[in-house]
Amino acid sequence: MILCGILIAAGILGALIPFSGIVGLDNHREIKGPTEAEATTSSNSTTTPTRKEYTLIAQDAELEIAPGKVVKTWTFNGTMPGPPLIFTEGDNVTVKFINKTPIPHTVHMHGNHDAVNDGVHHQIMPNETYLYNITAGPAGALMYHCHAYPTSLHIRMGMYGAMIVYPKDNPLPPAREFVMVLSEYDDDNIMKFETQYYPINGYLDQYVQNPIQVNRDELVRLYVINIGTTIPYQFHLHSTIFKAYPSGLLSNEPIDVQTAPVGPGDATLIEAKWKYPGTYLFHSHGFLEERGNMGQIVVTENINEDTTSNQAVPGNETTSTSMFDWQYELQKKLQKSNNNQLQ
Ligand SMILES: [Cu+2]
């Protein structure tokens, strides 16, 4: 009932918001905004920005968020969170957004962007397509999410994802890299302040059953994003004091912490090492840890990169080992496991 009222209000609000350039009777058209990257590249620049293109499709989905617990979601590309977007600072990024749902949505990306590509005032109507063009940056842990109204509802329903931007100059020291998106969900009252569930990467306690694995004394980098709508979370790693870049930005000086605060709509970028082999916990400190915001880290002497439980693209002495694909594949498998059983 509450959701229904909110949806009606959102529909009316969406219809009232002006969105320039969207006219006509055709229900599928492309609108290209100014090219932000071209505008910010100086004419005497000797390097052309790398072009990166992603397609994000707004689509409703029923996803499993815990064993046997299937909930209704609004998603980017059928998962909650949507796919992680990976860029290097200065990339000329085009995000093709297709709305395949019955209500308006947008893509709002954190960072330095102009108004046309801000993903706020242009509501993308059902069956419409929009091309966002941005210059990736600044370097660090950023995020994207829907900003249709009421925004907290669209976020709670699942329309968000990580946006990771690597520095163009001064490459980061090699590390094993993971992304952790912290969110909220409640299937009794989606707009309740204190929710029933606080998943990491969209599935309750998924890294308890499928621990992340790292080597002893290996540098581990965590891009931790709080897409919650209420309280700051306190992200905590057991058995190590670690470095955290405030707001997830590499332009900030990292500080030593035992727990890293991360507010709603903010991030923290963590670099950690474990001195002793063993199995440890990571979680947001407080009651969230009893509501799905819990994981395990297995610290070993030598990870077998070929094991199916921990697939990665191994780095070398100068590059990092990305675990993003492994994490996203695991998330997709878990979230769709119930759907698969029904087929
Ligand atoms: Cu939305």
Boltz pocket constraint, residues with backbone or C-beta under 6 A from the ligand:
constraints:
  - pocket:
      binder: B
      contacts: [[A, 74], [A, 104], [A, 105], [A, 106], [A, 146], [A, 147], [A, 148], [A, 154], [A, 159]]
      max_distance: 6.0
